[in-house]
Amino acid sequence: MLVVDDHAFFRRGLVSVLDEEADIEVVGEAGDGADAVSQAAELLPDVVLMDVQMPTSGIEACAAVKAAVPSARIVMLTISDEEADLFEALKAGATGYLLKEISITDLPDAVRAVAGGQSFINPSMATKLIGEFAALAKKDKTRPRQVPTPRLTGRETEVLGLIARGRSNREIARELHIAENTVKNHVRNILEKLQLHSRMEAAVYAIRENVLE
């Protein structure tokens, strides 16, 4: 993975913590967005952990990294709890958004989750995101339906509801007492049936269809 932060002391601390994990390899570090883009293109990291507010905006760098290395999973790690930064980061291609208040012991798990294909958003920011989804869903209710609503199984509906609440695959598995691989299969089936591309789109659908109720 690639670690990007303009504060050298904080960046080195992140690298030290992550290097202690046997299954996480830090292949590089950068001090600004421009350097992050060039290093990402050269090193092809699986995950990029990047600050939002730094020379050459982290959000601009996020979009540039995704263009250069589409397979890279980008996690924004920041002090900014502004909704605008969260939404812009997600639109730029970020798959995670963490506040720097996160426990240092929780950071490796967040990196693993994102590397494994999950989205990972700080709980307080997830609440704001769901609020925005709810507002969008209310507007969407006024639009006429083009096709019949696909039918989900009871279990798929349960999983969809938990996705909309921001649960990870591991948390869903624990709550429903099923294997994590089973959850992954349910998520894949849900996205295929609903013709959606991401968990976030699935969350919008869940709110619009009152699955949370």
C-alpha positions, 0 to 999 in steps of 0.5 A: 500500500501507499501512504500519503500525508503532508505531515511527515511525523504523522505519515511515518507513524502510520507507516510504522503501525502498518509495517507491524502487520504481517499481511500489510506491506507499505511499498511507498509514501508521499508528502503531497497529492502530485507525488502520490499520483506519480508513485501510484503509477509507478508502484501500482499499490492495491490500497492508497491511504491519503489525506484530504487537505494537503498540497495538491488536494487529496481529492484531486489526487484521488481522481488522478490515482484512480485514472492512472491505477483503476484497480487501486482502492483509495481510503481518505484519512483526514480530520475533515468531517465536512459532508462536502469533502466526504461526497467529493471524495466518494465521487472522485473514486474513494472507497473509504473515508476515515477520520484521524480520530480512528483508533490506531488499532482499528486502522489495519482492519479498515485497510484489510476491509477496503483491500478485500473489496468493502467500503469503509466509512467512519460511523459518524460520516456514514450517518451523514451519508445515509441522511443524504441518501434519504433526501435523494430517495425522497426525490426519486420517489416522484419518478415513474418506475421504468421496470418492475422491482426485482424480487429479493429473497428474505435473506437478501432483503435482510442483508440489504437492510444491513448494508444500508446501515453501514455494516461490513460483511463481517458484521453482517455475518456475525449478526445473521449467524452465517459465514462471511463468504455467504454474505459475499454471495448474497451481496453479489446476488443483490447487486446483480438482481438490482443491476447496481454497481456498488454497496452505496447504490444498494443503500440508496435503493434500500432507503428508497424502497423502505427496506430499513423499515 
